[in-house]
Amino acid sequence: MKTINRILTAAALTLAFAACSKDYLETAPTSSVGTATVFATTDLVKMAVNGIAYNMTTQQGPYSQGCCGENRIWSIYNEYASQEFVYNQMATGWAPIMNQEYLKRDNTTYASYPWFYYYKIISNANAIIVNVDGAEGTDADKAFYKAQALTYRAYAYTKLLQIYSVRWSDSSSGSADGVVLRLDESTGECPVSSMADCYKQIYKDLDDAIALFTESGLDRPAGEVWLTNKNVAYAVYAKAALDRADYATAVSMAQKAEDGYPLMSNDDYQAGFCNPTSEWIWGSYGDGSENNWYWTFGTQFSCNGYYANNSQYGAGAIDMACIEKIPTTDIRRANFLTLDKFGATSVNDAGFDQTNGFAIRSATNPLLLSAAAYVASRTPAGLEEAYQTSFYYINGQLKFWVFDTPGVMYLPYIRTSEMYLIEAEANYFLGETAKAQAALVALNATSGRDPSYTCTKTGTALFDEIVLYRELELWGEGSNWNDYKRWKKDVVRVPITSGGICHSAYGNITAASSDWCWSIPEVETLYNKAFSSETPETAGE
């Protein structure tokens, strides 16, 4: 199945740019253009860089509807299988994914999609890296576009390791299998590299990118958050270093990534997470001119998106064990329909559906009426009201909104908030308790999100505090499963019948294991005979 890694030709690269709006990507693609034409000038290289960003938000052709880049990775590979994301109306159909039953099935589309998608990014980045020096244009432009491509490549390899490799602590200091490192335009057989070698390459790519960004003296245009820049390189570096347990590097890079991207105001925090704010270091392109219609994140998972306003699916909820620990003084608690918003004290109160955890739709149901009034009061200016079908879930979210139908919004890939949380976690493992506490105070109190917040906790209690606020701050943003994997922490989901809010289909405990990762897809191991891993046991879909 050569399509997995053979997304390298000039024609394929150019076709990746097709159907783009004038503002987003100005190009007239053709299926017959050659490499020399694609990379003839730095203006064309700029289009190639934009094409990578476009691929991160568009439907991936060989796959089913919904495989639209990062939003698919967020939902299927990080939120559905997590502890914090509750999606009861989808429970019976998605239970095998939510319960991680497919991790060792190497012949499913679920196993192959991230592999295909991230190698497509890598392939297109490689084409830019290899060819940009020969383009006609200024040295500054060449350096800048190569730096952008290196950052995309490093990010893609970081994500592949998160999904397909074991956690660093179980890797025997990195000797375990990583992924296939393809660093040029070749498409032949290529052996798997160790995790240590993969992280070494990620670090090198980011070091080179940072040097080139600096050398160029350039930055992306203001507001174009979908493009990489030096801050994105620092942020990806921090994320990779945290996964690798390289805590000193994680702290250093997180602090550098924060520079120029201050934490957003409380008003911005509650404005719907659908437009970039001051702390969006990197995000998706989200204008309505590039609408994926019914398969976007916003369509399915925003509280005023198509699903929430036209069905009883809701838009996801936060786990009870997390949100009930958050003080009422915290503005982030206001983004969830906690029991008090219903005027309720228990999930067993009359009026709640005891299977799916929502207020039963009735014009006289006091729980529903109370929730409806709260939702109406929380609608950001200029946006349609949420949950118009009047299905209100316990702990249902009011965090993600859309500004156009059916699901038009920008997605935040990396925010400054995450950098503070990386500082807190890495400093904790470095034994720098005061610095870890200070990072939490800066995120939670100094920001104004909870002015009454203080942190004097130490030891295990401090770690639990870091976990709690990472779960709250980054809820729904595609990090929770990998966080639990990194922490080697069981996913504990309590069913409604036991006082929690999870559907019985996935209201259980998924124990953290040493091989908590997806199998390398069969399409890769069959094609790439140099792949050295043992083929895992397969099972049909």
MARZAPA-638377 format. One line per field, with one value per residue (C-alpha): residue in three letters; x, z, y. Coordinates in steps of 0.1 Angstrom, whole numbers. Example, Ala and Ser with C-alpha at 12.3 -4.5 7.8 and 13.67 -1.06 7.14 Angstrom:
# residues 2
type	(ALA  SER)
px	(123  137)
pz	(78  71)
py	(-45  -11)
This chain:
# residues 541
type	(MET  LYS  THR  ILE  ASN  ARG  ILE  LEU  THR  ALA  ALA  ALA  LEU  THR  LEU  ALA  PHE  ALA  ALA  CYS  SER  LYS  ASP  TYR  LEU  GLU  THR  ALA  PRO  THR  SER  SER  VAL  GLY  THR  ALA  THR  VAL  PHE  ALA  THR  THR  ASP  LEU  VAL  LYS  MET  ALA  VAL  ASN  GLY  ILE  ALA  TYR  ASN  MET  THR  THR  GLN  GLN  GLY  PRO  TYR  SER  GLN  GLY  CYS  CYS  GLY  GLU  ASN  ARG  ILE  TRP  SER  ILE  TYR  ASN  GLU  TYR  ALA  SER  GLN  GLU  PHE  VAL  TYR  ASN  GLN  MET  ALA  THR  GLY  TRP  ALA  PRO  ILE  MET  ASN  GLN  GLU  TYR  LEU  LYS  ARG  ASP  ASN  THR  THR  TYR  ALA  SER  TYR  PRO  TRP  PHE  TYR  TYR  TYR  LYS  ILE  ILE  SER  ASN  ALA  ASN  ALA  ILE  ILE  VAL  ASN  VAL  ASP  GLY  ALA  GLU  GLY  THR  ASP  ALA  ASP  LYS  ALA  PHE  TYR  LYS  ALA  GLN  ALA  LEU  THR  TYR  ARG  ALA  TYR  ALA  TYR  THR  LYS  LEU  LEU  GLN  ILE  TYR  SER  VAL  ARG  TRP  SER  ASP  SER  SER  SER  GLY  SER  ALA  ASP  GLY  VAL  VAL  LEU  ARG  LEU  ASP  GLU  SER  THR  GLY  GLU  CYS  PRO  VAL  SER  SER  MET  ALA  ASP  CYS  TYR  LYS  GLN  ILE  TYR  LYS  ASP  LEU  ASP  ASP  ALA  ILE  ALA  LEU  PHE  THR  GLU  SER  GLY  LEU  ASP  ARG  PRO  ALA  GLY  GLU  VAL  TRP  LEU  THR  ASN  LYS  ASN  VAL  ALA  TYR  ALA  VAL  TYR  ALA  LYS  ALA  ALA  LEU  ASP  ARG  ALA  ASP  TYR  ALA  THR  ALA  VAL  SER  MET  ALA  GLN  LYS  ALA  GLU  ASP  GLY  TYR  PRO  LEU  MET  SER  ASN  ASP  ASP  TYR  GLN  ALA  GLY  PHE  CYS  ASN  PRO  THR  SER  GLU  TRP  ILE  TRP  GLY  SER  TYR  GLY  ASP  GLY  SER  GLU  ASN  ASN  TRP  TYR  TRP  THR  PHE  GLY  THR  GLN  PHE  SER  CYS  ASN  GLY  TYR  TYR  ALA  ASN  ASN  SER  GLN  TYR  GLY  ALA  GLY  ALA  ILE  ASP  MET  ALA  CYS  ILE  GLU  LYS  ILE  PRO  THR  THR  ASP  ILE  ARG  ARG  ALA  ASN  PHE  LEU  THR  LEU  ASP  LYS  PHE  GLY  ALA  THR  SER  VAL  ASN  ASP  ALA  GLY  PHE  ASP  GLN  THR  ASN  GLY  PHE  ALA  ILE  ARG  SER  ALA  THR  ASN  PRO  LEU  LEU  LEU  SER  ALA  ALA  ALA  TYR  VAL  ALA  SER  ARG  THR  PRO  ALA  GLY  LEU  GLU  GLU  ALA  TYR  GLN  THR  SER  PHE  TYR  TYR  ILE  ASN  GLY  GLN  LEU  LYS  PHE  TRP  VAL  PHE  ASP  THR  PRO  GLY  VAL  MET  TYR  LEU  PRO  TYR  ILE  ARG  THR  SER  GLU  MET  TYR  LEU  ILE  GLU  ALA  GLU  ALA  ASN  TYR  PHE  LEU  GLY  GLU  THR  ALA  LYS  ALA  GLN  ALA  ALA  LEU  VAL  ALA  LEU  ASN  ALA  THR  SER  GLY  ARG  ASP  PRO  SER  TYR  THR  CYS  THR  LYS  THR  GLY  THR  ALA  LEU  PHE  ASP  GLU  ILE  VAL  LEU  TYR  ARG  GLU  LEU  GLU  LEU  TRP  GLY  GLU  GLY  SER  ASN  TRP  ASN  ASP  TYR  LYS  ARG  TRP  LYS  LYS  ASP  VAL  VAL  ARG  VAL  PRO  ILE  THR  SER  GLY  GLY  ILE  CYS  HIS  SER  ALA  TYR  GLY  ASN  ILE  THR  ALA  ALA  SER  SER  ASP  TRP  CYS  TRP  SER  ILE  PRO  GLU  VAL  GLU  THR  LEU  TYR  ASN  LYS  ALA  PHE  SER  SER  GLU  THR  PRO  GLU  THR  ALA  GLY  GLU)
px	(0  24  0  9  43  43  26  58  55  51  17  4  19  2  -31  -30  -35  -66  -100  -85  -100  -82  -74  -61  -41  -37  -29  -41  -31  -26  -21  8  31  67  89  110  78  63  95  107  102  98  63  54  72  50  20  34  37  1  -8  5  -17  -46  -41  -44  -81  -94  -109  -82  -93  -87  -106  -142  -161  -149  -112  -104  -70  -65  -102  -102  -71  -86  -118  -111  -75  -75  -110  -132  -107  -101  -114  -126  -146  -181  -202  -231  -253  -224  -215  -230  -215  -181  -176  -149  -128  -137  -127  -95  -104  -90  -54  -40  -60  -35  -58  -85  -88  -85  -50  -39  -55  -30  -2  -14  -23  9  32  13  24  59  61  50  74  102  96  99  130  148  139  135  172  170  141  144  139  156  177  154  123  141  152  117  98  123  119  82  84  109  84  55  77  88  52  40  67  59  22  32  52  24  0  21  50  51  55  91  92  85  109  142  157  144  156  120  106  96  84  99  120  117  137  139  118  126  98  116  118  129  135  118  140  143  124  157  166  132  133  169  156  127  151  174  145  134  169  174  140  146  180  164  135  161  183  154  142  106  74  40  15  -5  -35  -25  -23  -24  12  42  67  94  70  53  87  94  60  63  98  82  56  80  104  77  67  104  107  134  120  147  142  105  106  130  111  77  89  103  70  50  69  45  15  0  -28  -62  -86  -116  -139  -120  -120  -158  -162  -166  -131  -140  -117  -80  -70  -38  -27  -32  3  -9  -43  -63  -76  -113  -129  -162  -146  -129  -159  -158  -196  -209  -176  -158  -151  -175  -203  -201  -186  -196  -225  -242  -230  -252  -254  -262  -288  -305  -302  -301  -264  -252  -216  -197  -195  -167  -163  -179  -148  -129  -154  -168  -133  -132  -143  -174  -151  -134  -147  -140  -166  -191  -184  -201  -237  -229  -256  -262  -271  -300  -310  -301  -280  -276  -276  -305  -328  -362  -361  -327  -325  -309  -292  -278  -275  -296  -327  -358  -372  -404  -418  -425  -393  -377  -342  -345  -360  -333  -305  -322  -322  -285  -276  -294  -275  -241  -245  -216  -225  -232  -235  -265  -278  -266  -286  -316  -332  -333  -313  -292  -266  -252  -218  -225  -200  -204  -167  -166  -190  -192  -196  -212  -231  -229  -196  -173  -146  -109  -93  -65  -37  -14  -21  0  -20  -6  29  23  10  41  62  42  45  82  92  73  94  126  118  113  81  80  83  56  33  41  32  -2  -8  1  -23  -52  -50  -28  -47  -79  -95  -98  -85  -89  -67  -36  -13  8  5  35  44  16  -10  8  9  -28  -34  -14  -34  -67  -60  -46  -78  -99  -79  -73  -107  -118  -85  -71  -46  -63  -56  -19  -17  -30  -6  23  13  6  -27  -59  -89  -117  -152  -181  -215  -247  -260  -230  -233  -212  -224  -210  -231  -229  -212  -180  -186  -156  -119  -93  -61  -29  -5  31  20  -8  -4  -19  -5  16  -9  -7  -6  28  43  31  46  77  96  124  101  116  88  70  36  10  -19  -47  -84  -111  -132)
pz	(0  -12  -6  30  24  -13  -10  -24  -60  -72  -87  -54  -36  -59  -58  -20  -26  -47  -38  -16  -13  -27  8  21  -8  -41  -66  -99  -94  -121  -120  -145  -130  -123  -93  -109  -115  -80  -63  -90  -68  -31  -38  -50  -20  2  -14  -6  30  31  15  45  67  44  47  84  81  50  42  35  3  8  41  52  59  90  84  83  98  133  143  137  157  185  187  179  192  222  235  228  247  275  310  307  275  280  248  258  227  207  233  219  185  195  227  211  204  238  255  235  221  186  197  186  154  128  98  105  91  126  129  95  94  116  99  65  76  94  67  42  62  64  27  17  43  29  -6  6  27  -1  -29  -13  -15  -53  -56  -70  -42  -12  13  41  24  18  54  67  45  53  90  87  69  95  123  105  101  138  149  127  141  176  170  154  185  208  189  178  203  239  266  271  306  291  262  279  275  239  226  218  183  172  137  102  97  61  57  19  -12  -14  -13  -9  20  52  86  118  140  177  198  209  172  164  193  182  148  162  183  153  131  157  165  127  124  153  138  104  118  136  106  83  106  94  111  98  91  121  127  104  132  109  98  119  133  159  188  173  170  207  217  197  212  247  240  225  254  280  263  263  300  292  317  317  280  283  308  287  255  271  285  251  234  257  247  228  234  268  284  271  291  309  283  255  274  275  239  224  216  179  170  178  209  223  235  204  195  167  154  123  95  102  78  62  28  37  51  56  63  83  93  111  148  151  135  158  190  194  216  189  160  137  159  191  175  153  173  208  205  225  222  248  286  312  337  371  391  375  374  409  423  406  428  418  417  386  353  336  357  341  307  318  328  363  385  401  367  366  402  410  436  421  388  402  405  388  353  342  316  337  306  287  314  300  312  297  270  285  287  324  334  360  354  317  322  346  322  292  311  319  284  270  295  284  246  234  215  178  180  177  210  219  223  204  205  243  252  281  293  328  326  290  276  267  258  220  198  161  143  112  102  102  121  111  137  143  164  189  183  210  235  260  288  278  281  317  324  308  331  361  352  342  372  394  381  384  421  416  438  441  404  397  422  406  371  384  402  370  350  374  397  380  347  366  358  395  415  448  436  456  456  485  477  476  466  452  461  438  410  414  412  380  365  376  360  329  325  330  310  279  280  245  229  220  247  275  262  256  290  307  286  296  333  331  347  345  327  352  339  364  349  357  377  402  405  375  342  317  296  307  274  284  321  333  340  313  330  318  303  291  255  255  219  185  163  132  104  83  51  62  73  41  19  38  41  60  89  118  143  148  133  162  163  140  142  118  122)
py	(0  27  55  55  70  80  114  129  137  173  165  150  180  205  187  190  228  225  240  268  302  333  346  313  300  317  290  275  238  213  176  176  202  191  196  223  243  238  250  275  305  313  325  290  275  297  281  247  256  268  235  216  238  231  194  196  207  190  156  130  114  77  77  80  112  129  121  158  161  174  173  136  130  151  131  95  92  114  123  93  70  95  99  135  135  121  115  93  94  80  54  23  27  41  19  -2  30  45  13  10  -24  -15  -6  -40  -44  -34  -39  -13  21  34  20  34  69  88  70  81  116  125  109  130  161  147  139  174  189  168  181  217  210  193  218  252  261  260  283  318  343  359  339  352  337  304  302  310  285  258  265  263  229  215  225  208  176  176  180  151  128  139  129  96  87  96  73  44  41  31  58  69  53  19  23  11  46  49  16  5  9  43  50  52  83  95  127  130  123  86  61  28  4  21  4  16  38  36  61  76  82  96  121  130  139  158  179  184  196  220  233  238  255  279  288  294  314  336  339  349  377  369  359  348  375  386  365  336  311  281  287  278  303  303  302  271  255  262  249  216  212  216  190  165  170  164  131  121  130  156  179  207  211  211  239  260  256  262  295  306  296  318  350  373  352  362  344  355  376  362  377  360  328  328  340  305  292  297  326  330  350  363  329  309  300  277  268  258  278  282  307  296  297  264  246  209  210  181  166  194  195  224  205  176  189  226  234  255  233  212  181  200  222  195  163  149  140  170  182  163  168  169  140  145  136  165  194  188  196  230  259  280  310  296  310  277  259  282  266  233  225  212  200  234  248  224  231  195  178  143  125  105  135  130  144  131  103  76  60  90  117  145  164  148  171  185  220  215  198  221  207  214  249  258  246  264  297  293  284  315  337  322  327  349  380  375  337  314  299  264  232  244  209  213  182  193  169  168  186  194  219  255  259  253  274  280  314  300  269  240  240  269  277  278  251  259  234  248  276  294  278  244  258  269  234  219  241  229  192  193  213  188  159  180  184  222  223  261  266  241  259  292  280  269  302  321  301  300  331  357  352  360  327  321  350  331  302  294  264  252  215  193  157  135  162  187  162  155  193  195  167  183  217  202  182  213  238  215  197  187  199  165  158  137  102  110  126  95  74  96  94  57  65  43  58  56  63  60  50  69  40  44  82  92  105  79  55  19  9  26  33  12  12  9  0  17  -9  -8  -12  14  25  18  -9  0  -4  -36  -16  -2  -35  -53  -26  -17  -50  -33  -26  -44  -47  -79  -78  -77  -100  -88  -89  -79  -48)
